[in-house]
Amino acid sequence: MSYEQDFTKLKERAITLTDDKNEWSVSSKSKNDVLIESRPSDLYSATIYRVTAKVKASVQVVKETIAVFPGSKRLEWDSNLKEISEMKRITEKQWIQVSRSNGIDKGLISPRAFVDLTELEQTEDYCLLTGGSIEYPEMKSNDKYVRGWNGIVALRIEKDSEEPEFVHLVYVSEIDFKGKIPRSLVDATMASVLAGTVTNWFKYMEQCGYLKS
């Protein structure tokens, strides 16, 4: 089965949402210039969240520590995630992966499973990771996990042209958690969950010495 059209649509949507300057509401802004914005999805029963940050680290280090893909270091510090596995390799830069979560926000959101098309494009100074959920019959249901749906997951990292020791990070998430949890409850929770995730990531980066001095 060919997924080329799916990958094209996901990439176009990722670029649009990471670049878009309009119609975002500020959900959170921290002292270290981490901005979390949100807006209603035009495609799914979900809210789109966008996180932007400026980080004193390399593109490669940021990608390896915060991106959700098999073999990344994300599981070393993110207690919300339980597993990231490759289901099928399509090309060198494209694959199907499954990610499983633990309960989020003290179990308010029960464990979820997501099966996503994922594509990675990268150079020394730039990285774009895009993903989105697909129907995948080969992935059998599991009563422990509710099958969630990622409309789009995008991570763009690029070196700052004026301050090359810094990189700019833009992360976009459009999640329909499915199940019986009310969307209003998800919306009341997600901004703080994302803020906590970014805080934990910065702590991990500092503890491991990944932030440039």
Summary of the structure (lengths in Angstrom):
residues: 213
radius of gyration: 16.5
end to end distance: 47.5
largest distance: 50.6
contacts: 632
relative contact order: 0.22
helix: 24%
strand: 39%
